[in-house]
Amino acid sequence: MSIKKCIALILITINLFYLSCESSDDNPNPNPDGETPSGSSVNFEEALFETFTLSEIDEHHNKDTSIKNPKLTNGIPQEKGKITIELDYTTITKFSLKAVGFKTSDFTISPKVGEQSIVAGEMITYTIRSTKDDSVLLQYDVLVTVKDIVIDPADEKISISKISFLKAKNEGFDEDVSTTDIRKRNFGNFNSSVTALAVPDGTDFSKLVATVDFEGSYITYHTDINGDHADFKELKEDTVLNFKYPNRVFFRVYNSDKSKYHEYYVYVDIKNPIVFDESSVTINDGKPVSRTNTFNNVIGFTNQGNYPITHSRVIAHNIEVTKTPEKDPINYYSHISLRGDNDIHTGEKGRLYIQTNFPGNLIWATPSPYNPGITTYTVNVQFRTMFNYEKIITYNPNSAINGSDFYLYDPVEIEVKASVFALNN
């Protein structure tokens, strides 16, 4: 035999084997010799599916069902049947056959009725056998798919849930900084919210990368309050933003057809913007104080933050007497505040303003052996501030419940001393 004839014979043999295997896979009832059994008395026509109902799906739920029954010869299936069901959107992922149309005394089915074996998107084979002769069977390949949910763009959710500055993306950060304190502002039909974050001291406000957790189809940003829609740019993972005042950064989250958006104003500052020239100061150049006096510029401070400090006074939050010649620690300062002639911007200086109201026994004494001389009256002054619409203002514990005041800042303290007359015990 020639080589060519030998190769041809091999190829024919392989093809015949393949066709035999393929026929065996499609036909659920082949004999060992590849022929369909014909001696059975079972008639599967009574077991064919006319409907295929799922237990978990209401009858009013939209669905497209296609049933392709197998060809029967003498009541015996020659191939598998096919059932496909396409459901409108549902959160259900597992299903079961609700009922069969044949008598359960004549036929059995596997998986059983009510057994949740159907997984959305995955093919499964149902097998029906006769109770009289289980050597032959009827099979259906069943596939259930679920359509994606379709939401009207007008009903789509658009929101920002979290804004972060990740240490991996921002120079000088030892840890991630984030906030979920995002407050809605009511401007009629205009959808707007505001938030504020405190970053480490020394941060370059002009070079920050924000990571935004949002729900919506698009997110854009802008740094000019006068910008139009066309001026907004896509916010990417590595977008560098300039938060340095007077820049104002805000994001817009859009729905899928951009027919609506929600706008978010984002402000950034450091925790310690107010820095005094010294940590301790003595009023009146160390000389004994008078009963009432005003000291307009006790010591200076510098605004090292991002936003202006209001010139309309930042009033002391707490004055604690730490040293006094009297038995009881009584505060004799009627007013202490931080002031400026105008708003105090980044790098600019302000001043510490003090008014006194000392009693007579501390401001004068007749020299005598009973007068022990001059001593020090010392208080620790604490200022607490908060952020409010691009200004640093006096802390108000009642204003941030529903407003746009954010408690970004750490308290700042300074020790104030005054020379007074000591008292006899």
C-alpha positions in Angstrom: 0.0 0.0 0.0 1.3 3.4 -0.9 2.0 6.1 1.6 -0.7 8.4 0.2 -3.3 5.6 0.5 -2.3 4.9 4.0 -2.6 8.6 5.1 -6.0 8.8 3.4 -7.2 5.7 5.2 -6.1 7.1 8.6 -7.9 10.5 8.0 -11.1 8.7 7.0 -10.9 6.6 10.2 -10.4 9.7 12.4 -13.4 11.5 10.8 -15.6 8.5 11.3 -14.6 8.3 14.9 -15.3 12.0 15.4 -18.7 11.8 13.7 -19.5 8.8 15.9 -18.6 10.7 19.1 -20.5 13.8 18.0 -23.5 11.8 17.3 -23.3 10.1 20.7 -23.1 13.5 22.4 -26.2 14.8 20.7 -28.2 11.6 20.9 -29.1 10.7 24.5 -30.1 7.2 23.6 -27.5 5.4 21.4 -26.9 1.6 21.5 -23.3 0.5 22.0 -23.1 0.1 18.2 -24.3 3.7 17.7 -27.9 2.9 16.8 -30.9 4.3 18.6 -32.8 1.6 20.6 -36.1 0.8 18.9 -37.4 -2.0 21.1 -38.5 0.2 24.0 -42.2 0.6 24.6 -41.7 4.1 26.2 -43.2 7.1 24.3 -41.6 10.4 25.4 -44.1 12.5 23.5 -46.1 12.7 26.8 -43.0 14.2 28.6 -42.1 16.9 26.1 -42.1 20.5 27.6 -44.7 22.8 26.3 -43.9 25.4 29.0 -41.0 25.8 31.3 -41.9 28.0 34.4 -39.4 29.2 37.0 -40.5 29.0 40.6 -38.8 32.3 41.6 -40.3 34.5 38.8 -43.8 36.0 39.0 -46.0 35.3 36.1 -46.2 39.0 35.3 -42.4 39.4 35.0 -41.4 40.0 31.4 -39.5 37.1 29.9 -38.8 35.6 26.5 -39.0 31.8 26.4 -37.9 29.5 23.5 -38.5 25.8 23.6 -37.1 23.5 21.0 -38.2 19.9 21.5 -36.1 17.0 20.2 -37.0 14.9 17.2 -38.7 11.6 18.3 -38.5 8.3 16.4 -41.0 5.8 17.6 -41.4 7.9 20.7 -37.6 7.9 21.4 -35.6 11.2 21.4 -32.9 11.4 18.8 -31.3 14.5 20.2 -31.4 16.9 23.1 -34.0 19.6 23.4 -33.1 23.2 24.0 -34.8 25.8 26.3 -33.7 29.4 26.6 -35.3 32.0 28.9 -34.3 35.7 28.9 -35.6 37.6 31.9 -35.9 41.3 32.4 -33.6 42.6 35.1 -33.8 40.8 38.5 -31.5 40.5 41.5 -32.3 36.7 41.6 -29.4 34.6 40.5 -30.6 31.0 41.1 -33.8 29.4 39.8 -35.7 26.2 39.8 -38.3 24.4 37.7 -41.8 25.2 39.0 -43.8 22.2 37.6 -43.9 19.5 34.9 -46.7 18.6 32.6 -46.4 14.8 32.8 -47.5 12.3 35.4 -44.8 11.8 38.0 -45.9 8.1 38.1 -44.8 7.7 34.5 -41.6 9.9 34.4 -38.9 11.3 36.7 -36.9 14.5 36.2 -33.5 15.6 37.4 -32.8 18.1 38.8 -36.1 17.8 40.7 -38.9 20.3 40.6 -38.2 23.1 43.1 -34.5 22.4 43.2 -32.5 25.6 42.6 -30.0 24.2 40.2 -30.3 26.8 37.5 -27.7 29.6 37.7 -28.2 32.7 35.5 -25.8 32.6 32.6 -24.9 28.9 33.0 -26.1 26.0 30.9 -27.7 23.1 32.8 -29.1 19.8 31.5 -32.4 18.4 32.7 -32.9 14.6 32.3 -36.3 12.9 32.1 -36.5 9.1 32.5 -39.4 6.7 32.2 -40.4 4.8 35.4 -41.0 1.7 33.2 -37.7 1.7 31.3 -34.8 3.9 32.5 -32.5 2.7 29.7 -33.8 5.5 27.5 -34.1 9.2 28.4 -35.1 12.7 27.3 -32.8 15.6 27.9 -33.0 19.4 27.6 -30.2 21.9 27.8 -31.6 24.9 29.7 -30.1 28.4 29.7 -31.5 31.3 31.7 -30.1 34.8 31.2 -31.0 38.1 32.8 -31.0 41.5 31.0 -29.1 44.4 32.5 -31.1 46.9 34.4 -32.2 49.9 32.3 -32.5 53.1 34.3 -33.8 56.4 33.0 -30.8 58.8 33.0 -33.0 61.2 35.0 -33.2 58.7 37.8 -29.5 57.8 37.9 -27.7 58.4 41.2 -25.0 61.0 41.1 -23.0 61.6 44.2 -19.6 61.8 45.8 -19.3 59.7 49.0 -15.6 60.2 49.9 -12.7 62.5 48.9 -9.1 61.5 49.8 -5.5 62.6 49.5 -3.5 59.4 49.4 0.0 59.4 50.8 1.1 57.4 47.7 0.1 60.2 45.4 0.9 63.3 47.5 4.4 64.4 48.6 4.9 65.0 52.3 2.0 62.9 53.5 2.7 60.3 56.2 -0.8 58.9 56.0 -3.9 59.1 53.9 -6.2 62.1 54.5 -9.9 61.6 53.7 -13.4 62.9 54.5 -17.0 61.7 54.1 -18.3 64.8 55.7 -19.9 66.2 52.6 -22.8 68.6 53.1 -25.5 69.6 50.7 -26.2 73.3 50.2 -29.7 74.5 49.3 -29.6 76.9 46.4 -33.1 76.4 44.9 -32.9 73.9 42.1 -29.1 74.0 41.9 -27.5 70.8 43.3 -24.4 71.7 45.3 -22.5 70.3 48.2 -19.4 71.4 50.1 -16.6 69.8 52.1 -13.2 70.6 53.6 -10.1 68.7 54.5 -7.0 69.4 56.6 -3.7 68.3 55.2 -0.2 68.2 56.9 1.6 71.4 57.7 3.9 72.5 54.9 1.7 71.0 52.2 2.0 72.7 48.8 -1.7 73.5 48.1 -1.0 74.0 44.4 0.1 70.4 43.8 -2.4 67.9 45.2 -3.9 64.8 43.7 -7.4 63.9 44.9 -9.0 60.5 44.9 -12.7 60.6 44.6 -15.2 57.9 45.4 -18.3 58.7 43.3 -21.5 57.3 41.8 -22.3 58.5 38.3 -21.1 58.2 34.8 -18.6 61.1 34.5 -16.6 63.3 36.9 -15.0 66.6 35.9 -13.2 69.4 37.8 -12.6 73.2 37.5 -10.7 75.8 39.4 -12.4 79.0 38.4 -15.8 80.0 39.8 -16.6 81.8 36.6 -16.1 78.8 34.4 -18.7 77.4 32.0 -19.6 73.8 31.2 -17.0 73.8 28.4 -14.2 74.7 30.9 -14.6 71.6 33.0 -12.0 68.9 32.4 -12.1 65.2 33.1 -10.8 64.2 36.5 -8.2 61.4 36.1 -6.4 59.4 38.8 -3.2 61.5 38.4 -4.8 64.9 37.9 -2.8 67.6 39.8 -5.1 70.2 41.3 -4.3 73.7 42.6 -6.2 74.3 45.8 -4.2 77.4 46.7 -6.4 80.3 47.6 -8.0 82.2 45.8 -8.3 79.1 43.5 -11.6 77.3 44.2 -11.7 73.6 43.2 -15.0 72.0 42.5 -16.1 68.7 41.0 -19.1 67.9 38.9 -20.6 64.4 38.7 -22.8 63.8 35.7 -25.4 61.1 34.8 -25.0 59.1 31.6 -26.5 61.6 29.1 -25.1 64.6 31.0 -28.6 66.0 31.4 -28.0 66.6 35.1 -25.0 67.0 37.5 -24.2 67.6 41.1 -21.5 70.1 42.0 -19.0 69.7 44.9 -16.9 72.6 46.4 -13.7 71.3 48.0 -11.6 73.4 50.4 -8.2 72.4 51.8 -6.1 73.9 54.7 -3.6 72.9 57.4 -4.5 72.2 61.0 -2.3 74.9 62.5 -2.5 78.1 60.4 -2.0 80.5 63.3 1.6 80.7 64.5 2.6 83.2 67.3 6.0 84.9 67.2 6.6 83.5 70.7 4.9 80.9 72.9 4.9 83.3 75.9 4.5 87.0 76.3 4.5 89.6 79.2 2.2 92.6 78.8 3.1 96.2 79.5 6.8 95.4 78.9 7.0 93.7 82.3 5.9 96.8 84.3 3.0 96.5 86.8 -0.3 96.8 85.1 -3.0 99.3 85.9 -6.6 98.5 86.7 -8.0 98.8 83.2 -5.8 99.0 80.2 -5.9 98.1 76.5 -2.9 96.5 74.7 -3.4 96.7 71.0 -0.4 94.8 69.9 0.9 92.5 72.6 2.6 90.1 70.2 2.3 89.2 66.5 1.3 86.1 64.7 1.5 84.8 61.1 -1.1 83.1 59.0 0.6 80.1 57.6 -2.6 78.5 56.3 -4.4 78.7 53.0 -7.3 80.9 53.7 -7.6 84.4 55.2 -8.2 84.9 58.9 -11.1 87.3 59.4 -10.2 90.8 60.5 -13.5 91.0 62.6 -11.7 89.3 65.5 -11.0 85.8 66.5 -12.0 85.8 70.2 -10.3 83.7 72.8 -12.1 80.4 73.5 -10.7 79.8 76.9 -8.6 81.7 79.5 -7.2 79.6 82.3 -5.4 81.2 85.3 -2.3 79.2 86.0 -0.6 81.5 88.5 -2.0 84.2 90.8 -1.2 85.8 94.2 -4.8 85.3 95.2 -6.2 82.2 96.8 -8.8 81.7 94.0 -7.8 81.8 90.3 -9.9 84.6 88.9 -9.7 85.8 85.3 -9.1 89.6 85.1 -8.9 89.8 81.3 -12.1 91.3 80.0 -11.2 90.6 76.3 -8.5 88.8 74.4 -8.6 88.4 70.6 -6.7 88.1 67.4 -7.0 91.1 65.0 -5.9 92.6 61.8 -6.7 95.9 60.0 -8.0 93.7 57.1 -8.4 90.0 56.5 -5.0 88.3 57.3 -3.9 86.4 54.2 -1.3 83.7 53.8 2.1 85.0 55.0 0.6 88.1 56.5 0.8 89.1 60.2 -1.9 89.9 62.8 -1.7 91.0 66.4 -2.8 89.9 69.9 -5.3 92.3 71.4 -5.9 92.4 75.2 -8.1 94.4 77.6 -7.5 94.1 81.4 -9.7 94.7 84.4 -7.5 94.0 87.5 -8.7 94.8 91.0 -7.0 97.5 93.1 -5.2 95.1 95.4 -3.1 93.7 92.5 -2.2 97.0 90.9 -1.0 99.1 93.8 0.4 98.7 97.3 2.1 100.9 99.8 5.7 99.9 100.3 6.1 98.3 103.7 7.6 95.3 105.4 4.3 93.6 104.8 4.3 94.1 101.1 6.3 91.2 99.5 6.7 93.0 96.2 6.0 92.2 92.6 4.9 88.8 91.4 3.5 87.3 88.2 -0.1 86.7 87.2 -0.2 84.1 84.4 -2.9 82.8 82.1 -3.0 80.3 79.3 -5.1 81.6 76.4 -6.6 79.2 73.9 -8.1 80.1 70.5 -10.3 77.7 68.6 -11.2 78.5 65.0 -13.2 76.9 62.2 -13.5 77.2 58.5 -16.4 79.1 56.9 -16.7 79.8 53.2 -13.0 80.6 52.5 -12.3 82.3 55.9 -11.0 81.3 59.3 -13.4 82.6 61.9 -14.0 82.2 65.7 -15.1 78.8 66.8 -18.9 78.5 67.3 -20.0 75.2 68.8 -23.6 75.7 67.6 -23.0 76.7 64.0 -21.8 73.5 62.3 -24.9 71.3 62.8 -26.4 72.0 59.4 -24.1 74.7 58.1 -21.0 75.1 56.1 -18.6 75.5 59.1 -15.9 72.9 59.4 -13.8 72.2 62.5 -10.6 71.7 60.6 -8.2 73.4 63.0 -6.3 72.4 66.1 -6.5 74.8 69.1 -3.7 77.3 69.3 -2.4 78.6 72.7 -0.2 81.3 74.1 0.9 82.1 77.7 0.3 85.7 78.8 2.0 87.1 81.9 1.4 90.3 83.8 3.4 91.9 86.7 1.2 92.5 89.7 1.7 93.2 93.4 1.9 90.2 95.6 -0.5 89.9 98.5 0.0 89.0 102.1 -1.5 85.7 103.1 
